[in-house]
Amino acid sequence: MPTFAPVDEQLTYLKKGSAEIIREADLRAKLEKSRTTGKPLRVKLGMDPTAPDLHLGHTVVLRKLKHFQDLGHTAIFLIGDFTGMIGDPTGRSVTRPPLTREQIEQNAETYKAQVFKILDPAKTVVDFNRRWFGPMSSDEFVRLAARYTVSQLLEREDFHKRFQDEKPISVHELLYPLVQGYDSVALEADVELGGTDQKFNLLVGRELQRSYGQESQVVLTTPILEGLDGVQKMSKSLGNAIGIHEPPLEMYGKIMSISDEMMWRYYELLTDVQVAEIEKMKTGTHPMQAKKDLARRIVADFHSAEAATKAGEDWAKQFQKRGVPDEVEEVTIEAADGQMRLDKLLARVGLADSISDAVRKVKQKSVRLDGNLQTDPTGVIEFAQPVTLQVGRRIKRVRTA
């Protein structure tokens, strides 16, 4: 029979980095029962495979699932291969185009590989909600829809706003919270995790479980992680994200670029360091050293301890000693007469999204050529020999064919 830590100890660990627990008294009761019976809680986290790659913002709630796993409970990672075809309307002002079955399957495979950088694959239950929705009859689906009212669904903020603004709400979007909620019924979840933006959907799961004669799950939400700008939600589309597949040096450098204040939030949400230890670091560790330790921890999580050490050494050489790392990506291009304008070169080698973006980067004084700051985006670069281009924390060595 499994042995669980004292309930107060478990709660302290689980509350770290949590936004809200509905209800904490229920969670305590479930943990006490689990400790008495030796039966682990069934803890569910569902994600729709709507994009192929995850960034650190996605890992906040994944890490909370890991915390339950660390304590000996059953971690269920549910891939929404059925709900993904509907499209979660959370936070959207327009209808999301449904993904194709092929897109869902491709993304689901990459999700499985990525989540095991955090979760223990030997102790994680991976499931797909098509397993119960696929064989569900139309009669059963209608009976599910009968358990919730339109007025209840319109209490959801984004639905309510779109309704007031006379913007379309498709029927399949109204079904989404019901479908997600039924996942908890099918899995008999004791706890469901999600970001704060998922609160409505998670609460629907509580109500549906009661409707189906089950004990209601506890809802635990985690904060939405701010991106590198420290203001807006981490998002690839906003250009403020750190992808978990990014190279070690790039990931390390991005973490070193965040503010000292944001660093502590990253410690809380992106590491397993206990709150008491974080508080000690705030007063007893120099901010630069604390940030290096944070960068090393995060890079090690998604690559390896060796890669994290090497990234730290290269970052120090690159930015503290103004040197160039030992390993730099090399790019070979074709250039008329062995020369090219700087703005076009930056766009060509992928250090800028476009020529106009390259101009902005030069004006922001973030571009160096062979270590020298560049101020003229239209300056012509001669390729008598390979040149080293640096934009922010990204470096490439460029040569001509």
N, C-alpha and C positions, 0 to 999 in steps of 0.2 A: 504494500500500500504506500503511495507517495507520501512524503513528509513535506508539509508546507511551512513556510516561515510564519511567525506570529502575524496576526491580522494587521496590527498597527504598522508593523514594518513593511508589509506588502502595500498598504495604503499610501505610506510615505513615498515609496518608489513609484507607484502608479500615478500619484497626483502630480509628480514632477512633470512639468511641461504640458499639463492638462488645462483645458480652458473651462470645462464644466462637466460635472458628473450628475446624471439624472437617474436615480437619486443616490447620493452617497450612502445614505442609511441602507438602501437596498444592496449596494455593492458590499458594504461591510457584512450584511447578513449572509450574502452569497459566499463570501470568503470564509466566514465562520463555519458555514455548513460544509463547504468544501474541505476545510481543515479537519472537521470532525469526521466526515465520511471517507476522506482520502480520495474523493472524486474531483478531478480538475474541472474548472469552469471551461465552457466552450465559448471562445472569444472570436468574434467574426469581424473581419475587415473585407469589404467588397470594393473592387476597383473595376471600372469599365475600361477595356483596352482600346481607348479612343485615340491614342497617340503611341508611336513606337518607343519613345525614349522617356525616361523619368529624370527629373532633376531633384535637387536636395529638398525643395518644397514638398514633393510627394513623399519623401522619406520620413517626415515628422510623424505621421500617423503610423507608418510601417514600424518605426522604432518603438512606438507605444505598444504595438502588437508584440514586438520582441520582448518588451518588459514583462508582459503577461507570460510569455514563453519562458523567460528567465526564471520566473517564479514557479514554474512547473505546470502551468495551465495549457490547455489545448488551443493552439493558434490555428485558426481557419482563414486561409487567404482565398477569398472567393473572386474568381474572374468572371465579370459580367458579360459573358459572350452572348447572352440573350438581351440583357438591358442595354448593352452597348449598341445594339441595332436600333434601339429606340432613341437613345441620346438623352443624357441627363440635362433637363432644362434649368438646373440650378444656376442662378446668377445671369441668365441670358435674357435679353430683351427681344430676341427673335428666335424662331424655330430653328433648332440645330438639324442640319441634313443628316439623315441616318447613314451609318456606315454600311458597306457591303459585308457579306459573310466572309469573303476572302480577306478584306482589310482587318476584320475582327480577329480572324485566326492567326494572321501574321503578327499582329500586335500582341496577342495573347502569348505566343511563344517567346517573344522578347521580354515580356513582363516576368514570366517564370524565371528566366535567367537572371534578371536584374534584382528581383526581390530577395533572392538567396544570397545577395551580398550583405543582407542584414539579418534575415531569418535563417534559422537552422533547418536545412532541407530535410534532415532525418526526423525532425520533430514537428514539421508543418504539414497540415492537411490542406492540399490544394483541391479546390472544387470549382465547378462551372455551373452557373444557374440554368443553362440550357438542359441540364440533367433532369430537372423537374418541370421546367416550362415547355420543353420539347414535346413530351408525351401528354401534357395537360390538355384535356378536351375543351371544346368551346363551352360546354355546359359548366365545367369547373371554373373556367375563366370568368364567365358571367356571374357565377356565385361569388367569386372573389371581388368583382367590381361592385356587387351589391352591398358589401360590408363597409363602404365609405361613401360619403355624400359629396356632391359637387361643391356645396357651400364650404365643407371642411377643406377641400383642396384649394379653393380660392382664398382661404386664409393665408396661404403661402405668399410671402411678400412679392416674389417676382411674378407669380400668376396674377395676384391682385393688381399690381401696377400695370401689367400688360392689358388686363381687362379694363381698368379705368382709362388707359390711354387708347382704348379701342384697337389694340394690336392683336393680331391673330394668335390663338392658342390652339394647337392641334390636339385632337382627342388622344392621340398616342402619348403626348406629353403629360396629359392629366393622369394617364395610367402609370406613368413611371414611378411615382412614390409608392403606389400599391404593389407594383412588381418588386421593387427593392424591399419593401416591408415584408412581402411574402417570403423572401429569401430567409429571413430570420425564423419564420414559421417552419420552413422546410429543414433548416439546420438545427432547430431547437436551440438557438443561441441564448447564452446567459448574459453576454455583454456584446454590444456592437460599438465599433469605433468609427470615427469619421471626423473630418474638419468641421469647423464651426458653421461653414456654409451648408453642411449636410444635416443640420439639426432637424429640420422639418421631416426629411425622409426617415431619419432614425426614429423619430417619435411615432411615425406611422407604423413602423415595425413593432413598437411596444403595444400599440392599440390592436393591431392585427393578431398578435400572439394571444392577447386576452380574448379576442373574438373567437379564436380557434381553441380556447381552453388551456392555453399554456401560461406559465408564469412569465410576466413581462421582463424583457431584457433590460439591463442597465445600459444607458447611453453615455458614452464618454467621448467628448469632443476635444480636439487639439487645435491650437491656434493656426492661423494662416501665416506662413513664414514670409517675411519681407525679403525682397531681393537685395542685390548689391547696392542699390541706391538708398536702402534703409527706409524707404517710404512705401512703395507700391508692392503688391503681392508678387512673389517670385514667379516669373513667366518668361518663357523663351521668346514669345512675341514682343515683350517689352525690352528684351535685351539685357535683363538683369538677373539671369539665372545661372546656376552652376550645374551642368549636366553630370550625372554620375558616371558617364562614360568618357568624360573629358580627360585628356592626358594629365598625368600627375602634376607636372610643373604648372600647367594652366590652372588646374583646380587649386593648387597651393597658392598661386599668385592672386587669384580672385579672392580667396579667403583673407589673405593678408591686406586686401584693399578695403575691407569693410571698416566701419568706425569702431572705436573702442567700446562704445556703448552697445552697438549691435552685436559685438563679439560675445557678450554674456548671454544674450538671447540665443545665439547660435549654440553656445555651450549647453544651454538648457534644453533646446529642442532637437539638436543634432548629435548629441553624445549621450553616453550612459553615465557620465560623471554625476555623482550625487549632489544634491542641493547644498549640503553642508560643506562639501569640498569646494564647490564653486564660490561660496561665500568667503572661504578662507583665501582663495586665489585673488579675489577682488582687493583684498587688503595686503596680502603678503607676496604677490607676484607682480613683477613689472609688466605693464600691458603688452609690450612688444614680445616678451617671452611667452605670456599667456596666449597671445594670438598665434605664435609659432607652434605652440603645443596643440592648439585647436586645429590649425591647418594640418599638422602631422597626423592627428587622430582621424580626421575626416578622410584624408588621402589614403591612410592605411586601411580604413573600412572598405573603400571601393577599389583599391589596387592591392597594395601589400605594405608591410612595415618597411621593407627595403626600398620600395618605390617612394615612400613618404620621406625617408631619410635622404635619398638622392635628390628629391624635389626641393627639400629644405636647403641642401648644400648648393644646388644650382640657383635657387632664388637668392641666397646670400651673395653668391658670386655675381649674379646679374644685377641686383638692385642695391646691395649694400657696398659692394666693391666695384661696381660699374664694369663688371667683366661679362663674358659670354659663356653660357653653359657648355659643358663638354658635348652634349648631344643636342643638336639643333636640326630641325627639319630642313632638308634641302629641296629647292624647287628649280627646275630647269625650264626656261621660257625661250621663245623666239623673239628677237628684238631687231627691228630694221636698223642697219648700220651699227649694231651693237650698242644702241642707246634707247632710252624710253623716259617719258615724263614721269615724275614721281607719283602724281595722282593716278595715272593709268597703271603704273607698276603695282601700287598698293592694291588696286582692284583686281589686277590680273593674278596676283599670287594669293588672294583671299585674305589679305589683312584689312581690307575694307569691303563693305557690301557693294559699293558703287564708286564711281569717280567723285560724285558729290559728297559721299560719305568720307572718302579719302581727303578731300579738301577740308572738311570739318575737323578730321583728326589732326591734320597738320596745323590748322589754326588753333587747336586746343593744346598744341605743343606736346603731343604724345607720340611723335614720330622721330625716330633716330636712324641715321644711316652710318654704319660702321662706328656707332657710338656717338655720333655728332647730331645735335638737335637740328631738325629741318624746319624751316619757316616758309619756304616757297613751294607750294604744291605743284607749280608748273615747271619747277627746275628739272633739267635734263640729267639723267643718271647715265654715266658711261660705264660699260661693262668690260673694261680692260681685264678685270679679274672679278671673281665672285664678290658680292657685296652682302653685308648683313643688315637686314631691315628689322627694326623693332617698333612695334606699335603697342604702347602700354606694356603689358606683360607677355606679349606674344612676339616670338622671334623666328625669322626664317632667313636662311642663307640662299641667295638667288644667284644663279649663273645662266649664261646664254647657251643655247644648243650649238 
